[in-house]
């Protein structure tokens, strides 16, 4: 206790002088400054908002700012004189979580002349909702159809779209709705319509985005519509890999039933598909292609056809003049060939065929075990695995075999003459 008292009264003249000086400075500040209230609205800027979250609801603006204007020259205060921020770092991103109270930071852009005393609100409640997305069907709202019109089912360019937004709103979306109105004049509908996200009751769900945001809606209106079954014509584009060719093109289904005005339907003989690319193909190409329907024509029941393009190697033949060699010849036996060369025709895929070097080809005849005389033999030509021998000319060559001649017997001795 004595130490505390000693500390308080130690150098007390200096401490008293410091207190008096601070009091004089504060009084001077009060004299040179006046407290005022700014009634403008300062939007709150958000810092560190998670990229996978939305802020539910709107943020209130900062209002009723009380401040001191310091100095003899009073500054002009506007909304640009202040900035308000909140920091969302650490705020949980959980669906259904309770609001979190975060402080509002208000700063002045001229701290030397303006000192903030108070403002409203100093804290706000913030709730973050996770980002979510899902695919929803596209439906058409035709409104009230005028009497006396025969209105066909709507056709849309896209059957479904993706809805993205805060999870609490996305879960409510049941469909993307295209709203059109049918005129009493009975004019066909063929237009691009903006989509609206709606819930199960048909009410619009706000604060979500649709991708794509619009679709083309086609509705045929009239009483002269007819149906007809037409063949599906598969359309392909591009060329296959060099050395390959198209051996067949089919479509399933073979026929499609279409609906159109009778006059238009009478001019149609087939329904094309959108092109299927076979550029650079080395194997069969199978793809689902949309039907390329003329304006005013609707396909009933189907919108695509499965196109199958059969790809096969391109084949050909080449002929070479090839020398003949003997196989398994007896070195002591004489063999005479009826022809020194044959013409061999080789077939197969164009690629390996073009790469074949005729100088390396040899035709051989097997003379193993042949006896004396002339024998017709078929030459054999070895070719790469992808190729085959299509023909030989001549198909056979004669080989005359002459075995080695036997040695002559020694002459018999002459009889002796006896006197």
C-alpha positions in Angstrom: 0.0 0.0 0.0 2.8 2.3 0.9 4.4 1.6 -2.5 1.2 2.5 -4.3 0.9 5.8 -2.4 4.6 6.5 -3.1 4.1 5.8 -6.8 1.1 8.2 -7.0 2.8 11.1 -5.3 6.2 10.5 -6.9 7.0 13.5 -9.1 3.5 14.7 -8.6 4.2 18.2 -10.0 5.0 16.7 -13.4 2.0 14.4 -13.4 -0.3 17.3 -12.5 1.2 19.4 -15.3 0.5 16.6 -17.8 -3.1 16.3 -16.7 -3.6 20.0 -17.1 -2.0 20.0 -20.6 -4.2 17.1 -21.8 -7.3 19.0 -20.5 -6.3 22.1 -22.3 -5.7 20.1 -25.6 -9.1 18.4 -25.3 -10.9 21.7 -24.6 -9.2 23.1 -27.7 -10.3 20.2 -29.8 -13.9 20.6 -28.6 -13.7 24.3 -29.4 -12.3 23.7 -32.9 -14.7 20.8 -33.7 -18.5 20.5 -33.9 -20.5 17.3 -33.8 -22.8 16.9 -36.8 -25.1 14.1 -38.2 -25.0 12.9 -41.8 -28.3 11.4 -42.9 -27.1 9.9 -46.2 -27.0 6.2 -46.9 -23.7 4.3 -47.2 -24.0 0.9 -48.8 -22.2 -1.9 -46.9 -19.4 -3.6 -48.9 -18.8 -7.3 -48.2 -15.2 -8.6 -47.7 -14.1 -12.2 -47.8 -17.4 -13.6 -49.0 -16.9 -17.4 -49.7 -17.2 -18.2 -53.4 -19.6 -21.1 -52.8 -22.1 -19.1 -50.8 -24.8 -16.4 -51.1 -25.9 -13.8 -48.6 -29.6 -14.4 -47.8 -31.6 -11.2 -47.8 -30.4 -7.6 -48.4 -27.9 -5.7 -46.3 -29.1 -2.5 -44.7 -27.3 0.7 -45.5 -25.4 2.7 -42.8 -27.3 5.8 -41.8 -27.4 8.5 -39.1 -23.6 9.0 -39.0 -22.5 11.3 -36.1 -19.1 12.8 -36.7 -16.8 15.6 -35.7 -15.7 18.1 -38.3 -12.2 19.1 -37.1 -10.5 22.4 -37.9 -11.6 25.8 -38.9 -12.4 24.8 -42.5 -15.4 22.5 -42.3 -15.2 19.8 -44.9 -18.2 19.0 -47.2 -19.5 15.6 -46.2 -21.1 13.3 -48.8 -21.6 9.6 -49.3 -18.1 9.5 -50.8 -16.7 10.6 -47.5 -17.4 7.2 -45.8 -16.9 3.5 -46.6 -18.8 0.7 -44.7 -17.6 -2.9 -44.8 -18.3 -6.2 -43.1 -15.9 -9.2 -43.0 -17.4 -12.6 -43.6 -14.3 -14.6 -42.9 -15.2 -17.3 -40.4 -19.0 -17.1 -41.0 -20.2 -20.7 -41.5 -21.7 -21.8 -44.9 -24.3 -24.3 -43.8 -27.8 -24.6 -45.1 -30.4 -23.6 -42.4 -27.8 -22.2 -40.0 -28.9 -19.3 -37.7 -27.8 -15.7 -38.6 -24.4 -14.5 -37.4 -23.9 -11.0 -36.0 -20.9 -9.3 -37.6 -19.6 -5.8 -36.8 -19.9 -3.0 -39.4 -16.7 -1.1 -39.9 -17.2 2.6 -41.0 -14.2 4.6 -42.1 -13.9 8.1 -43.4 -11.9 9.0 -46.5 -10.6 12.1 -44.7 -9.6 11.1 -41.2 -7.7 14.4 -40.7 -10.9 16.4 -41.0 -13.6 14.0 -40.1 -13.8 11.8 -37.0 -16.7 9.3 -36.7 -18.4 9.2 -33.3 -21.4 6.9 -33.9 -23.5 5.3 -36.7 -26.4 2.9 -37.3 -26.3 0.0 -37.6 -23.0 -0.9 -35.8 -23.7 -4.7 -36.2 -25.9 -6.7 -38.7 -27.2 -10.2 -38.8 -25.8 -12.2 -41.8 -26.8 -15.7 -42.9 -24.9 -17.5 -45.7 -26.5 -20.1 -47.9 -24.4 -22.7 -49.9 -24.3 -22.5 -53.7 -26.3 -25.3 -55.3 -27.4 -26.4 -58.8 -29.7 -29.0 -60.4 -31.3 -29.9 -63.7 -35.0 -29.2 -64.1 -37.4 -29.8 -67.0 -38.6 -27.1 -69.4 -42.3 -26.7 -69.6 -44.5 -24.3 -71.7 -47.3 -22.2 -70.4 -49.6 -21.5 -73.3 -52.0 -19.4 -71.3 -55.7 -19.4 -72.3 -56.1 -20.9 -75.8 -58.7 -19.0 -77.9 -61.7 -21.0 -78.9 -61.8 -22.6 -82.4 -58.1 -23.2 -82.7 -56.4 -26.6 -83.0 -53.2 -26.2 -81.0 -50.6 -28.9 -81.2 -48.2 -29.8 -78.4 -45.3 -27.4 -77.9 -41.8 -28.3 -79.1 -38.9 -26.8 -77.3 -35.3 -26.6 -78.5 -34.0 -27.9 -75.1 -35.8 -30.4 -72.8 -34.0 -29.4 -69.6 -31.8 -26.6 -68.2 -29.6 -26.1 -65.1 -30.7 -23.9 -62.2 -28.0 -22.4 -60.0 -28.3 -20.2 -56.9 -28.6 -20.3 -53.1 -29.6 -23.8 -51.9 -32.7 -22.6 -50.1 -34.1 -21.3 -53.4 -32.8 -24.0 -55.7 -34.6 -26.7 -53.8 -37.9 -24.9 -54.5 -37.5 -24.9 -58.2 -39.6 -27.6 -60.0 -39.3 -26.5 -63.6 -38.2 -23.8 -66.0 -41.2 -22.2 -67.6 -41.5 -20.6 -71.0 -44.6 -18.5 -71.2 -46.2 -17.8 -74.6 -49.5 -16.4 -75.6 -51.5 -17.8 -78.6 -53.2 -15.1 -80.7 -56.8 -15.5 -81.8 -55.6 -15.1 -85.4 -54.1 -18.6 -85.1 -50.5 -17.7 -86.1 -48.0 -20.4 -85.4 -45.6 -19.8 -82.5 -41.9 -20.0 -83.4 -39.9 -17.7 -81.1 -37.2 -17.6 -78.5 -38.7 -17.3 -75.0 -37.1 -16.3 -71.7 -37.4 -18.9 -69.0 -38.7 -18.4 -65.5 -37.8 -20.6 -62.5 -41.0 -21.8 -60.9 -41.9 -24.0 -58.0 -44.5 -26.8 -57.9 -47.4 -24.3 -57.7 -46.1 -22.3 -60.6 -44.9 -19.3 -58.6 -41.7 -17.7 -59.7 -38.6 -18.5 -57.6 -36.3 -15.4 -57.4 -32.5 -15.1 -56.9 -31.7 -18.1 -59.1 -30.1 -18.3 -62.5 -31.1 -20.6 -65.4 -28.6 -21.8 -68.0 -29.5 -21.5 -70.8 -31.9 -18.7 -69.9 -34.1 -19.0 -73.0 -35.3 -21.7 -75.4 -37.0 -21.7 -78.8 -40.7 -22.7 -78.6 -42.5 -23.9 -81.7 -46.3 -24.5 -81.6 -48.3 -25.4 -84.7 -51.8 -24.0 -84.9 -54.4 -24.9 -87.4 -56.8 -27.5 -88.6 -55.1 -28.7 -91.8 -52.4 -30.7 -90.0 -51.7 -34.2 -91.3 -49.3 -37.0 -90.4 -47.1 -39.2 -92.6 -44.3 -41.8 -92.1 -41.1 -40.9 -93.9 -37.7 -42.6 -94.2 -34.8 -41.3 -92.1 -31.9 -40.2 -94.2 -28.6 -40.4 -92.2 -26.3 -37.5 -93.2 -22.5 -37.7 -92.6 -19.7 -35.2 -93.0 -15.9 -35.5 -93.5 -13.9 -38.4 -94.8 -12.4 -41.3 -92.9 -8.7 -41.9 -92.3 -6.6 -42.5 -95.5 -6.8 -46.1 -96.4 -10.3 -46.5 -95.0 -13.7 -46.3 -96.7 -17.4 -46.2 -95.8 -19.0 -49.5 -96.4 -22.5 -48.7 -95.2 -24.7 -46.2 -93.4 -27.8 -47.0 -91.5 -30.2 -45.2 -89.2 -32.5 -46.4 -86.5 -35.5 -46.0 -86.6 -35.8 -46.4 -90.4 -39.1 -44.5 -90.5 -40.3 -41.5 -88.5 -43.9 -40.1 -88.3 -44.0 -36.4 -88.9 -46.8 -33.9 -88.7 -47.2 -30.7 -90.8 -49.7 -28.8 -93.0 -50.9 -31.1 -95.7 -49.5 -29.0 -98.5 -46.0 -29.0 -96.9 -46.2 -32.7 -96.0 -46.8 -33.5 -99.7 -43.4 -32.1 -100.7 -41.4 -34.2 -98.3 -39.8 -37.6 -99.4 -37.4 -38.1 -96.4 -36.2 -36.6 -93.1 -32.5 -35.9 -92.9 -30.5 -36.1 -89.7 -28.0 -33.5 -88.5 -24.6 -34.4 -89.9 -22.5 -37.0 -88.1 -18.8 -36.4 -88.5 -16.6 -39.3 -89.7 -13.5 -37.2 -90.2 -10.4 -39.3 -89.6 -12.4 -42.4 -88.5 -10.6 -45.7 -88.5 -13.4 -47.8 -86.9 -17.2 -47.8 -87.1 -18.9 -44.5 -86.0 -22.1 -44.7 -84.0 -23.8 -41.5 -82.9 -27.3 -40.2 -81.9 -28.1 -37.4 -84.4 -31.0 -34.9 -84.1 -33.6 -34.9 -86.9 -33.1 -32.0 -89.2 -36.8 -31.1 -89.5 -37.9 -28.4 -92.0 -39.7 -25.4 -90.5 -43.3 -26.3 -89.8 -42.7 -30.0 -89.5 -42.9 -31.9 -86.1 -41.7 -35.4 -85.5 -44.0 -37.5 -83.3 -42.5 -39.6 -80.6 -38.8 -39.2 -81.5 -36.4 -36.4 -81.9 -33.1 -38.3 -82.7 -31.9 -41.2 -84.8 -29.0 -43.5 -84.1 -26.7 -43.3 -87.1 -24.2 -46.2 -87.7 -21.4 -45.7 -90.3 -19.5 -48.9 -91.1 -15.8 -48.1 -91.7 -13.6 -50.7 -93.5 -10.1 -50.7 -94.8 -9.8 -49.7 -98.5 -8.5 -52.7 -100.4 -6.8 -53.1 -103.8 -4.3 -55.2 -105.8 -0.8 -54.8 -107.2 1.2 -57.0 -109.5 4.9 -57.7 -109.4 7.3 -59.7 -111.6 9.2 -62.1 -109.2 12.1 -64.4 -109.8 11.8 -68.1 -109.0 14.2 -69.9 -106.6 14.5 -73.5 -105.6 13.9 -74.8 -102.1 15.4 -78.0 -100.7 17.4 -78.7 -103.8 19.9 -81.6 -103.9 23.2 -80.1 -104.8 24.1 -83.3 -106.9 20.9 -83.1 -108.9 20.3 -80.9 -111.9 17.0 -78.9 -112.0 15.8 -77.1 -115.1 12.9 -74.5 -114.6 10.3 -74.0 -117.3 10.2 -70.3 -116.4 12.6 -68.0 -114.7 9.9 -65.5 -113.4 6.2 -65.4 -112.5 3.8 -62.4 -112.2 2.3 -62.4 -108.7 -0.8 -60.3 -107.9 -1.1 -59.3 -104.2 -4.3 -57.9 -102.6 -5.1 -56.3 -99.3 -5.6 -52.9 -97.5 -4.3 -49.9 -99.5 -1.9 -48.8 -96.7 0.1 -52.0 -96.4 -0.2 -52.5 -100.1 1.4 -49.2 -100.9 4.1 -49.8 -98.4 5.1 -53.1 -100.0 8.5 -53.2 -101.8 8.3 -55.6 -104.8 12.1 -56.0 -104.9 12.0 -58.0 -101.7 9.5 -60.6 -103.1 10.7 -64.1 -104.0 8.7 -67.0 -105.5 10.0 -70.4 -104.5 9.3 -74.0 -105.6 10.0 -76.9 -103.3 11.9 -79.7 -105.1 12.5 -81.9 -102.1 12.2 -85.6 -103.0 11.5 -85.2 -106.7 12.5 -88.0 -108.9 13.9 -87.8 -112.4 11.5 -86.3 -114.9 9.4 -83.1 -115.4 7.1 -82.0 -112.6 4.5 -79.1 -112.5 4.9 -77.1 -109.3 3.0 -74.1 -107.9 5.4 -71.3 -106.7 5.0 -69.9 -103.2 5.4 -66.2 -102.5 5.7 -65.0 -98.9 3.9 -61.7 -98.2 3.3 -59.5 -95.0 0.4 -60.7 -92.7 -2.1 -58.0 -93.8 -1.7 -59.0 -97.5 -2.6 -62.1 -99.6 -1.5 -63.6 -102.9 -4.5 -63.1 -105.2 -3.1 -64.8 -108.4 0.1 -66.2 -110.0 0.8 -66.2 -113.7 1.6 -68.8 -114.6 0.1 -70.7 -111.7 2.6 -73.5 -112.1 6.1 -73.9 -113.5 7.7 -77.1 -114.8 10.8 -78.4 -113.1 12.8 -81.0 -114.9 14.9 -83.1 -112.6 18.0 -84.9 -113.9 19.7 -87.1 -111.3 23.5 -87.5 -111.4 24.7 -90.0 -114.1 26.2 -93.4 -112.9 30.0 -93.8 -113.5 31.0 -96.0 -116.6 32.2 -99.5 -115.7 36.0 -100.2 -116.3 36.8 -102.0 -119.6 37.2 -105.8 -119.4 40.8 -107.1 -119.7 41.9 -108.5 -123.0 42.5 -112.3 -123.1 46.1 -113.3 -123.0 47.6 -115.2 -126.0 49.4 -118.4 -125.0 51.9 -119.7 -127.5 
